[in-house]
Structures are given as C-alpha cells and as structure tokens.
Amino acid sequence: MKAATYVVLAALLLTMQSSLAPWVAIKDVRPDWLLVAAVFLGLYAYPRDAVIGAWVLGFCADLMTVERTGLISFSYMLAAAGALSIREYIFRYWALTQFALTLVLALCVQTGWMMYRRMAYEPIAPLWSDWLVGALLTSLYTAAWAPLLHKVLLRMSGLLGLARPRYSHAGLRTMGMADV
C-alpha cells in the first residue's frame, strides 16, 4: 500500500468522521466510517498492510477521544484481521457481502465498546437498551454505508497501491459479466 496516499485517505476519513458524521446522524446514531475503512483494508489490502493500516487508523481515532488509548486501535485491528481471515471464502465485491461483513464486525466492535463503557463507568441505561441503541442501530447504520464507501475506495485502489483481480483469463470482461 502506498503510504503517502494512505495518510491522505486516513486524514480525510478522520475529518469526515469528526465533522460530517454528526450531520448524517439519525437521532444519536452515527455511522462509523473508520470501521468501514478497516473492513475495506481487511478485504482488499495485503495482510500486513491491512492490519497495520487499520491499527494506525484506530490509533488516530484514539487520539481524538478521551478514552484510554488503544481501545479503538485494537478493535479496528481485530476487525481488519477478521475480514482478512475470511476474504478468500466470500464474494468480497458484492454489496450484500460488504454490508453483512461490516454488520457482523461492527456488532462485535460496538458490543465490545459497550461492555467496556459499562465496566468502566456507571451504566445509565439498562443493558438491552444500551445494546440496542449503542450497538445494534449503530452497526446497522454503519453497515448501510459500507457498499457506498467500498465502491469509492475501490475506485481509489490504484492510488492506494492495492491489487485488483483481473478476470480476463477466465473470459470475463468485467466482474459478473460473461463474454457473450
């Protein structure tokens, strides 16, 4: 992965997360575009680049919060590793796959963060309410953004230095289109 382009992309995503996400929030539910980027890296980047890139993205997000440093970076790194571990067994270019994988990984990350908050601070809401609003709805909203952001990031794959598959050896012009 090209480091200079990744730094620009990370800065853009961090800016979007901090300034644009509140504008697209529905009630108190904001999308986590940084998690979508971590899943994207897990699906398309080289293994070492995916884990390091997701960790760096999370570390930058950690620096923007008042929480203990390392919580977000570790969870994004695990999300990228989770996507990385199954990417050879799924159709990663399908929007439904991107949605479902982001939903599952976002649920894991959001549930982990919710449990951390409940252990570190006095819980305000009951567990089911906290999980429903804090984890499930945020994960669904984040996953809804995943296909769009993956499409944009895939268009930038050449700039990022990510390899794209070539289907010409199978007689396919574009993915999903048979040579007729």
C-alpha positions in Angstrom: 0.0 0.0 0.0 1.3 3.5 -0.8 2.0 5.3 2.5 1.5 8.9 1.2 -1.9 8.1 -0.3 -2.9 6.2 2.8 -2.0 9.2 5.0 -4.2 11.5 2.9 -7.0 9.0 3.0 -6.8 8.5 6.7 -6.8 12.2 7.3 -9.8 12.6 5.0 -11.7 9.8 6.8 -10.8 11.1 10.3 -12.1 14.6 9.2 -15.3 13.1 7.8 -15.8 11.1 10.9 -15.5 14.0 13.2 -17.2 16.7 11.2 -19.5 15.1 8.7 -20.8 12.1 10.7 -22.8 14.3 13.1 -24.6 15.8 10.1 -25.8 12.4 8.8 -26.7 11.1 12.2 -30.2 9.8 12.7 -31.1 10.7 16.3 -28.0 9.7 18.3 -26.9 7.0 15.8 -23.8 7.9 13.8 -22.1 5.8 11.2 -18.5 4.6 11.9 -16.8 5.2 8.6 -13.4 4.4 10.1 -14.6 0.9 10.8 -15.8 0.6 7.2 -12.3 1.6 6.1 -10.8 -1.0 8.5 -13.1 -3.7 7.0 -12.1 -2.5 3.5 -8.5 -2.8 4.3 -9.1 -6.3 5.6 -10.9 -7.3 2.4 -8.6 -5.8 -0.2 -5.1 -4.8 1.2 -2.1 -7.1 1.6 -2.3 -8.8 5.0 0.4 -6.9 6.8 -0.8 -3.6 5.3 -4.4 -4.3 6.3 -3.6 -4.9 10.0 -1.1 -2.1 10.3 -3.3 0.3 8.4 -6.4 -0.5 10.5 -4.4 -0.1 13.7 -3.0 3.3 12.6 -6.5 4.5 11.6 -7.7 3.4 15.1 -4.8 4.9 16.8 -5.5 8.3 15.2 -9.2 7.9 16.3 -7.9 7.1 19.8 -6.0 10.3 19.9 -9.2 12.2 19.1 -11.2 10.7 22.0 -10.9 11.0 25.8 -10.9 7.2 26.2 -7.9 5.1 27.0 -5.5 5.0 24.1 -5.5 1.6 22.4 -9.2 0.6 22.7 -10.2 1.8 19.2 -6.9 0.9 17.5 -7.1 -2.7 18.9 -10.7 -3.2 17.9 -10.1 -1.8 14.3 -7.1 -4.1 14.0 -9.2 -7.1 15.1 -11.9 -6.1 12.6 -9.4 -5.9 9.8 -8.0 -9.3 10.9 -11.5 -10.8 11.0 -12.2 -9.6 7.4 -8.7 -10.7 6.3 -9.3 -14.2 7.7 -12.4 -14.9 5.6 -11.9 -12.8 2.5 -10.8 -15.8 0.4 -14.1 -17.6 1.1 -16.6 -14.8 0.3 -17.6 -12.7 -2.7 -16.0 -9.6 -1.5 -17.1 -7.4 -4.4 -20.8 -7.9 -3.7 -22.6 -5.1 -1.9 -24.5 -7.6 0.2 -21.3 -9.2 1.3 -19.8 -5.9 2.3 -23.0 -5.0 4.2 -23.2 -8.3 6.0 -19.5 -8.5 6.9 -19.4 -4.9 8.1 -22.6 -5.5 10.1 -21.1 -8.5 11.9 -17.8 -6.9 12.6 -19.4 -3.6 13.7 -21.7 -5.6 16.1 -18.6 -7.2 17.6 -16.8 -3.9 17.9 -19.7 -1.9 19.2 -20.7 -4.6 21.7 -17.1 -4.7 23.0 -17.0 -0.9 23.4 -20.4 -1.0 25.2 -19.2 -3.7 27.6 -16.0 -1.6 28.2 -18.1 1.5 29.0 -20.4 -0.4 31.3 -17.4 -1.8 33.3 -15.5 1.5 33.4 -18.4 3.8 34.1 -21.7 3.7 35.9 -24.4 2.4 33.4 -27.1 4.9 32.7 -29.5 2.7 30.7 -30.4 -0.9 31.0 -28.2 -3.4 29.2 -30.8 -4.2 26.5 -31.4 -0.5 25.8 -27.7 0.3 25.7 -27.0 -2.6 23.4 -30.0 -1.9 21.1 -29.2 1.8 20.6 -25.4 1.8 21.2 -24.5 -1.3 19.3 -27.2 -2.7 17.0 -28.5 0.5 15.5 -25.0 2.0 15.1 -23.9 -1.2 13.4 -26.8 -1.3 11.1 -26.3 2.3 10.1 -22.6 1.8 9.6 -23.2 -1.3 7.5 -25.7 0.6 5.3 -22.8 3.0 4.4 -20.4 0.1 3.6 -21.3 -0.6 0.0 -21.1 3.0 -1.0 -17.7 3.6 0.8 -16.3 0.4 -0.5 -17.2 1.4 -4.1 -15.5 4.8 -3.6 -12.4 3.2 -2.0 -12.2 0.5 -4.7 -12.1 3.3 -7.3 -9.1 4.6 -5.5 -7.4 1.2 -5.3 -4.8 2.2 -7.9 -3.8 5.3 -5.9 -3.6 3.2 -2.7 -1.5 0.5 -4.4 -4.0 -2.2 -3.9 -4.1 -5.1 -6.4 -7.4 -5.6 -8.2 -8.2 -9.0 -9.7 -8.1 -9.5 -13.4 -10.8 -11.7 -14.9 -9.5 -11.7 -18.5 -8.0 -15.2 -18.0 -11.5 -16.5 -17.4 -13.0 -14.9 -20.4 -14.8 -12.2 -18.4 -14.7 -8.6 -19.4 -15.9 -7.2 -16.1 -16.8 -8.9 -12.9 -20.1 -10.7 -13.2 -20.4 -10.2 -17.0 -19.9 -13.2 -19.2 -18.3 -12.8 -22.6 -21.3 -13.0 -24.9 
